[in-house]
Each structure stands twice: as structure tokens, then as C-alpha cells.
Amino acid sequence: MKDSTSLVKEYLEDSEEDKIITGEVKRTMGIFIIRREGVTNEMPADVGITLEGTEVINNLDSLAVAVALLFGLIYALNMNYPKNPRYFFEVIQKVFMGLDEEHLTPKVQALKNKLFL
């Protein structure tokens, strides 16, 4: 398990149920992936989203769907981006989706310039 500031956390099914509950309660928002123990190449057992320590969506198809839904929830609920992965969300919003692209932070502007040269 990685540090508590990570956007995506992976857990093993059954053996870490208590860790999932306590780990997700501590996070403001994030994505969790539950994998079956001993199986590496199979689809996850569950993918879900937590907001303010509460599981709001689960049984998603993939990490990509979870990221898109988390972005939509943040946007629809008018929430602030989490501090550490804020550039990740800014790139999705301003570069890929073209929303408010006139106001880019210097880091995101540099990435945009590299991507679209």
C-alpha cells in the first residue's frame, strides 16, 4: 500500500478489508481497486470511488472509468481538486477537455506545449 496522499490505492480482496475501510476513511477523495489474491492478470474484483471517506460508487469496469467519473463528480459537486494530484486533474480539465484553458499553471502550460508541438 502506498502513502495516504495517493489518488489510486490497491487492496487485496478479503485479507485487507479492515485496511480498506480505515484507509479510505482517511482520504478526502480517491479511487480504490480491490484485486483477488494470487491473481495478477485478471480484472479487478472491484473498482470504486470515495469522497470524504465515504464510498460513493463501486463495481466500476476499470480505472479509466473511475477517473472519468471522479472528475465528473468533482466538477458537478464544485469541489476543489486534492492538493497532490491537482495537476493531474488540471491537465484533464484544461488540456484534454478544453475547459478554462486560458488559465494554465506554468507546469501544465509546459506539458501542453510539449504535447502539441
N, C-alpha and C positions, 0 to 999 in steps of 0.2 A: 504494500500500500504506500502511495506517495504522500507528500505533505498535504496539509489541510487546505492549502490555497489552490490546489489543482482543480481545474474545471471538470475533468472526467476522472472518475475513480472506478477501479475494477475490484470486484469481490468474488469469492468462490461461493457457489450455492451451498446452502445448509451450514457448512462449517463456520461461516463468518456472519451468521445472522445478527448476533449482538453487535458486531463491529459495524455492520451496515447501518443499523438503527442509530447507534451513538455517533458514528462518523457523519452521517447525513444531517443529523440534528445540529451539528456544529457549523455547517456550511450555509451561507446565505442563499446561494444558488449553485446548481451543478447538475451533472449528468452521472448516473451510475450505471455500470454494466455488471451483470451477475453472470458468471461463467460456470459451467458444470465442471466439477472437479475431475481432473485427469483427461479432459477433452480439450484440445487446443485449436483444432481447425474447424470446429462446429460453430454454428450461430450461437450467440449468447442465449442463456436461459431467459434473461430479461434485460431490457434497457429502459431507463426511466429518467424523469426529471424531478428535482427537488427545488422548491422555493421556500426560503426562510425556514428550513428544517422540516418541511412537510412534503411528502411525496405527492405530486400533483398529477403526474402522468406516468403510466408504466406500460409494459407489454408493447413497446415500440419495435419496429422492424430492424432498425440499425442505428448506429451512431450518427450517421448523416441526417436521418430523420429527426433524431433527438436534438441535434444542433439547430436545425431549421426551426423546430417547434420552440426551443428555448429562446431563440432570437425573436420569434413572433410573440411569445409571452412577455418578454422584456419590453418589446415595443408597444404591445397592446395595453399592458399594465403601467406603462410610463415609468418603469423602474430605471435606476442608474445601473450602468454596467459594473460588474465586480472590478475591484482595483487591479488585480494581477492580469486577468485576460482581457482587459478593456481594449487593447489594441486589436486583438482578435475580432471582437465584436465591431470595432470601428471599421476595420477592413471589410467585413461582410456588409455593413450598412452603407458605407460611403464609396467604396471602390466597386464591389460586385453588384450591389443593388442600386447604386447611384442616388441614394437619399442623402441630402445635405452635403454633397460632395465639394462644395465651395470652401468648407471649413475643415481642412485636414490638419492633423497634428504633423509636425515635421517627420516623425518616424513613418507614418502612414503615407505621407507625400513621397518620401524616398522610395518606399516599396512600390507605390503606384507608378512612379517614373521608371523603375526597373522592369516592372511587368509589361508596360505598354510602350517600350522603346521600339 
